[in-house]
């Protein structure tokens, strides 16, 4: 069983479209994250939810909206996609306080054309 | 907020040699320092971590050292093998409800035969 699963694995879409990425974890963690990894491999946090509550919201455009229906799921919806949104998006989960580090999902490679 | 610097950005070693990757952090409240290995096209995976109450930790060919006074921590890989080739990320956090890992910029390690 995959601990943190993301769908889809690949996403190719045109500029201006709206798309969603889904993430689910079965580790019993109560904190989930979205990270963006750009072409230079930099890993930057976007959002974090703890028990369905948004606790970290870095300077991310309003076009990005996370949703956590329960503590095992964290989805990312992106409106009006731009070329600069092309990246790999990683979901991750941890126990509260990241005391043992993260478990990452396998990533979603988003390509905006 | 926390800022983590990582050096070198690329490192090439011959099989059997040692590799050392160094990181510095800025937030004196940081108390947890994991290291992740990311193979091409894969997710980052935790390989070793260290907490601020410990100066050194070893796991087979991998060791981490932490100097809290200087805010430095390092990853040491001995007897490198071709399968050690990957991008390595250091990270830092102060554990708490709103914790997040701040990652270094990554080191691409190439182990040559």
Contacts between the chains, C-beta under 8 A, distances in Angstrom:
chain1	res1	chain2	res2	distance
A	33	B	100	6.8
A	40	B	105	7.8
A	41	B	38	7.7
A	41	B	87	5.8
A	41	B	105	7.6
A	41	B	106	4.8
A	41	B	108	7.9
A	42	B	103	7.6
A	42	B	105	6.0
A	42	B	106	7.3
A	43	B	44	7.2
A	43	B	89	6.5
A	43	B	103	4.3
A	43	B	106	7.7
A	44	B	103	7.8
A	45	B	100	5.0
A	45	B	101	7.5
A	45	B	102	7.6
A	48	B	98	7.4
A	48	B	100	5.7
A	50	B	97	6.0
A	50	B	98	7.6
A	55	B	97	6.7
A	55	B	98	4.8
A	56	B	98	6.2
A	56	B	100	5.5
A	90	B	43	6.6
A	90	B	44	7.4
A	96	B	97	5.9
A	97	B	95	4.1
A	97	B	96	5.2
A	97	B	97	6.1
A	97	B	99	4.9
A	98	B	32	7.0
A	98	B	93	5.3
A	98	B	95	6.0
A	98	B	99	4.3
A	98	B	100	6.8
A	98	B	101	6.0
A	99	B	32	6.8
A	99	B	95	4.9
A	100	B	49	7.7
A	101	B	32	7.5
A	101	B	34	4.1
A	101	B	36	8.0
A	101	B	46	4.8
A	101	B	49	5.7
A	101	B	91	7.7
A	101	B	101	7.1
A	102	B	34	7.9
A	102	B	44	8.0
A	102	B	46	7.3
A	102	B	101	6.2
A	103	B	46	7.7
A	104	B	43	4.2
A	104	B	44	5.2
A	104	B	45	7.3
A	105	B	43	6.5
A	106	B	42	7.5
A	106	B	43	5.1
A	107	B	43	5.8
